[in-house]
Amino acid sequence: MRFTFVLPTFFIYVLWLLAVPMEGPLLAQTTVAGCSRFFIVAHVVTLLLTARFGRATWLRPAAITGSLLATLLTLSLFLSTGSASLILVALGIASAPLAVKTCYDLHSYPDPVRAAAWSLVGANIFLGFMQISPDLPIWPILAMALPLLTLSGPFSFNDSRYDAPSLRKGYLAFVFIFQIVSGLMYAVLFPAYAEHAFMPGLELPFYMAAALLTVSFYRRDRDLVLTSGLTLAMVAFALLQIGGTSAINFSLYAMQAAAGCIDVFLLSLMLASRRSLATFGYGLAVLCGGIAAGQMLSLALGSASTIAGLAGSLVLNAAALALVLHKHRQQQRLSSPPESPPATTPVLPGKISCQLSEREGNVLTRVYQGKSYRQAASELGISESSVKTYMRRVCDKLGAANRVELLALLNEEASLSKVESE
């Protein structure tokens, strides 16, 4: 595998995120070490507002403005002696358009998921160098330049791929739960690991290996990837309860591998879904929001966070079991013989069917059978808006002004076909 799969803008953004605002090694050199929650909360709120109210036409000026502000605010973190928490809040707001923009940029690659995974790997390699030599003067200069470098991408913000499915909310719930529990886990595990680490930075290869393996397994079985991430997290909890230097080290290794699985899983889910501000805004908000919720819970619980972590382990067990049962039911439905359609189910007349594409024919068949747009979308695994788009195309091809005229035309053609056959 070649390193050329790394997409510059996404790689650059992730590197900046890990190095500075997300409790990175460079943030530790400022006056706000340990205060990344201010950044995360502002970032999540801005992502949610972008997903709900944003328009693709706004993203280009927002990304340019955000990159300039993020550069100045990153510089301010290293120079300011006061109001640093407010700087982190402003940084969370300014960088949200950059996060969405770099996700759009991933689609410029032939294999976006592999590009995303290699970007995560590349960013973690650089992060390892920073952890080994955090005092090098080059690192703060690089950190300030990174937001500007995210502007090197293609700025392609068209919301295409209308036939792709919408972002699956059920999977987002699993990811959110995992992020909360992992936040609690890290609150307990990192202090212990700092004292007993075999070698600082050795945990990063486990994250990178899991991220790259996830790319291959995601195409074969998406649920297996999610189950693997949950299982690795449960192994990490079990090892932490054992105690001792070796158990603590391998606990963090397992947790890092679990994080690699879940991060690539979520990116793969977003990149396979309909390309829109809602997809990337909500997806990234879930990823960061779970981290923020876990951090705040650990702060609120204090010494009781260990107990909360054990409760979180039970939640992960229940989530993994629910996922396995869901997968089993899906396999049963697929293996059961399809029901024969009733004899009265109408089919498209041949003269009309030959004028349409396969997807247009599938959509029109279901509407002709009396199903609603929502039901047709559910059966075909596409969005309701995609069904409406296909229906407009069908009306244009067949010269119908609306759905009523289209159905009348179908009935007329069906009657003619019946007469001709008799």
Buried (B, 14 or more C-beta within 10 A) or exposed (E): EEEEBBBBBBBBBBBBBBBBBBBBBBBEBBBBBEBBBBBBBBBBBBBBBBBEEBEBEBBBEBBBEBBBBBBBBBBBBBEBEEEBBBBBBBBBBBBBBBBBBBBBBBBBBEEBBBBBBBBBBBBBBBBBEBBEEBEEEEBBEBBBEBBBBBBEBEBBBEBEBBBBBBBEEEBBEBBBBBBBBBBBBBBBBBEBBEEEBEEEBBBBBBBBBBBBBBBEBBEEEBBBBBBBBBBBBBBBBEBBEEEEEEBBBBBBBBBBBBBBBBBBBBBBBBBBBBBBBBBBBBBBBBBBBBBBBBBBBBEEBEEEBBEBBBEBBEBBBEBBEEBBEEBEEEEEEEEEEEEEEEEEEBEBBEEBBEEBEEBBBBBBBBBBBEBEBEBBBBEBEBBBEBBBBBBEBBBEEBEBEEBEEBBEBBEEBBEEBEEEEE
